Amino acid sequence: SVLDLKQTLQKEYQSDLYFTKGEVEKELVKLYHQYPFQKIYYFIEPAPEEIQVAEKVEKAMALLGVECISYWGNTICDKDDLP
């Protein structure tokens, strides 16, 4: 369960898991002001709506000086190998 993951992160890794609801870019800005971070890592999603969200996040994070690092990892093949 998600709560079990949160407890494991706290106990074993002195880390935490936060839950939020809202527009991703706005919630990340709020989180940044509480816990300044330098980088965000995420998987690239090929769907148009997810691409728009990623663009908004990248713009919001650029204003804060946060580096966004994306990875392709949601399919067996690399995206360039797909028809």
N, C-alpha and C positions, 0 to 999 in steps of 0.2 A: 504494500500500500504506500501511498504518497507520504502519509504521516510516519510510517516506519522508515522510509528513506530519510526524512527530515531528522528523525532521532538518531539514525546511524551517522549521518553527516555531522551532527553536533557532537556525538560521543566519540566517534572514531577519528574524525578529521578536523575537529574544531572549526567546522564550517556550518553553513546553514542553508536552508531552502526557504524562499519567500514566495508567498502567493499574492497575486494582485489581480485586479479586474479593470479593464479600460483599454484605451488606445496604447499600443505597445510603446511608441516613441515617447509619449507623455509619461507613462509609468516608469520608463527607464530614466528619464530626466529626474523624476522624483527620487528614484533609488540612488542615482548618482549624487544628488545633494545630501542624502543620508550617509552614503558609503562611497566616496569618490573612487572610481575605478579607471583604469587606463585603456583597457581593451575589452571588446566583446567578440566572442567566437560563435558562429552559427552556421547551420547547414543552409545551402541555397535551396529554395523551393521553386520548382519550375512553373507554378500556376501564376496567372496574372495578378490576382489579389495579393498573394504572398510577395511577389516582386515589388508591388507598390508599397507594402508595409516595410520591406527591407530598405527601399529608397528613402522613406520617411525617417526610419531609424538612423540610417547613415547620415542624413542631413542634420538631424537633431544632435547626434553624437559629435559630428564635425564641429558644431558650435561650441561644444564642451572640450574639444581636444581629445576625444576618445577615439581610438583606432578600431575600426570594424573589420574583422577578418572572417571571410566566408569560405565554406568548403562545400564541394559537391559530395554527397554521400547518401542519397536517398534511393539510388538504383544500383543494380548489380554492375551495369556498364557506365562508363564515363558519359557525360551528356554529349560530348562531341562525337561519340560513337553511335548515338541514337539517330534513327532516320528523322 
